[in-house]
Amino acid sequence: MLIGVLLIIISAYWFFAPLDRTLIPGVIADCGTALRPPTNPDVVKECAAVPGQALATGMVVAGCGLVLVLGAGLVFGGAVRVDRESNGEDAD
């Protein structure tokens, strides 16, 4: 379950991390984020697929994390552990 939570946190990084693309050495284009692509027409040409790829990666990682969290909750979360008293007897 913890791995699923970790994957969901990593997917948030993919959604909100700033994206850059190096056009030529020394010139870096700001491609926005996966959820907020650039609006400048010059940058949109250069960064056409970058936000979409980051969005797709974030969605896949979030989906995997969600499956792990729900699967672990289904498999391990339904069991209730009840401690029983031994009534003073040792189980030697």
LINUR-V423627 format. One record per residue. RES is the residue in three letters. PHI is phi in degrees with one decimal (999 if undefined). BURIAL is I if it has 9 or more other ideal C-beta (glycine too) atoms within 8 Angstrom, else O. Layout:
res/phi/burial
RES/PHI/BURIAL
RES/PHI/BURIAL
This chain:
res/phi/burial
MET/999/I
LEU/-67.2/O
ILE/-65.5/O
GLY/-63.5/I
VAL/-64.9/I
LEU/-62.5/I
LEU/-65.9/I
ILE/-67.3/I
ILE/-66.0/O
ILE/-64.8/I
SER/-65.4/I
ALA/-63.5/I
TYR/-60.7/I
TRP/-63.7/I
PHE/-74.0/I
PHE/-110.6/O
ALA/-73.0/I
PRO/-68.0/O
LEU/-108.9/I
ASP/-125.0/O
ARG/-137.9/I
THR/-86.4/O
LEU/-80.9/O
ILE/-136.4/O
PRO/-54.1/O
GLY/97.8/O
VAL/-115.2/O
ILE/-116.4/O
ALA/-96.9/I
ASP/-85.0/I
CYS/-95.4/I
GLY/75.2/I
THR/-128.2/I
ALA/-66.3/I
LEU/-90.1/O
ARG/-133.7/O
PRO/-66.4/I
PRO/-68.6/I
THR/-109.2/O
ASN/-69.0/O
PRO/-60.4/O
ASP/-68.6/O
VAL/-75.2/I
VAL/-60.5/I
LYS/-61.9/O
GLU/-78.6/I
CYS/-112.3/I
ALA/-55.7/O
ALA/-98.4/O
VAL/-62.2/I
PRO/-64.1/I
GLY/-66.5/O
GLN/-67.0/O
ALA/-66.4/I
LEU/-64.9/I
ALA/-63.4/O
THR/-63.5/I
GLY/-62.4/I
MET/-68.1/I
VAL/-65.9/O
VAL/-65.2/I
ALA/-65.0/I
GLY/-63.8/O
CYS/-62.8/I
GLY/-64.1/I
LEU/-65.8/I
VAL/-62.7/I
LEU/-65.7/I
VAL/-65.7/I
LEU/-69.5/I
GLY/-65.5/I
ALA/-66.1/I
GLY/-65.4/I
LEU/-71.5/O
VAL/-77.1/O
PHE/-102.2/O
GLY/-82.1/O
GLY/-82.1/O
ALA/-83.3/O
VAL/-107.9/O
ARG/-95.6/O
VAL/-117.3/O
ASP/-85.9/O
ARG/-106.8/O
GLU/-82.9/O
SER/-89.6/O
ASN/57.8/O
GLY/81.3/O
GLU/-99.2/O
ASP/-86.6/O
ALA/-97.1/O
ASP/-66.4/O
